Amino acid sequence: MEAVHAAKEGELVAALWAEDPSGAEVAAAYSSGGPHAGDYLLPPFPTAPGERVLRMSEEEFVTALRCGLRVPNPSFLPRFRRERGPAQHCNHQYSKGSAVCGQRLVRADGSPDTKMVHPQLCNIGGGVDRRHNSVRDLLCKWLRTVCHAPWADIEQHVAEWDRWVTAKCPTTGRPLFRTVDTAAGPVQEPVKVLEQAVLDVGFRDDEGHHGYVDVSYTNACTTGDPATTLARARTAGKAASEREDEKRRRYPPAQNPHVELVPFVVEARGRLGAEVLPFLRQHAPADPVLRSAVMARATRELSTLTQRGLAALLLAAEPRPAAA
């Protein structure tokens, strides 16, 4: 059966390369696959009395499904019924006021971006942050209530990983410099500020081991960077592995050797990074029956939060029809 699946995957990838030589379609397909990426399609698991079941709204589910099935303009649902067709600009709205992003939804060659790559990356309105925070909170709650970790909390400052960086102008993003008088005369030197290391979840397990989890979402497809998209189309999971490497460079284990660092990376279309399942398995209960149920629920809820976040970003890019 594995040989059959491999052959079918090879046929699909070849067809996607023929359809789009830029690699964007292959990168998106790889980013949508992998173990447990489609667990949001499973029915919810039974919960304790009074506990809320994690669900998706009908619009979120249909949008996520259309996106996975490569339907053009996946968030342009029939119920919107607008004569002018799908959105031509990103309508992510700033949190204060009525202004919207306004970025044109076009590809580098000027053709319409029917896969809506920009809205998946756009954090105007805070949708990207909300998706990230939902997984952060899920992990903290999971460690506390399911794995019974003696301690788990969010937004933990770890001084060992603080670093001095060059300050940048908040408006232009350019490095800031100051004039310093020296024996040789005035010279320009960069302004340095302390960048604190604040990790998403800190925990201590029942054996006393201390660790930190840093949650991150990454997109296999980009706007305006064809070389990156092409590289990610050649290797499944490359976007996640690149982000994991970034986390390890930012938080070098050698600077804090007595704690565990877990780069908990998920690709925005559902593929899990290499550290996700090992972390969940490491901290799941040892009892075989309970362990199986806990792992199944954890991967389903992670998949649901990922697809719900993706759908929310796509839906927010569509201007809502005026009330009748």
Buried (B, 14 or more C-beta within 10 A) or exposed (E): EEEEEEEEBEEBBEEBBEEBEBBBBBBBBBBBBBEBBBBBBBEEBEEEEEEEEBEBEEBBBBBBBBBBEBBEBBBBBEEBEEEEEBBEBBBBBEEEEEEBBEBEBBBEEEEBBBBBBBBBBBBBBBBBEBBBBBBBBBBBBBBBEBBEBEEBEBEBEBEEBBEEEBBBEEEEEEEBEEEEEEEEEEEEEBEEEEBEBBBBBBBBBEEEEEBBBBBBBBBBBBBEEBEBBBBBBEEBBBBBBBBBEBBEEBBEEEEBEEBBBBBBBBBBBBBBBEBBBEBBEEBBBEEEEEEEBBBBBBBBBBBBBBBBBBBBBBBBBBBEEEEE
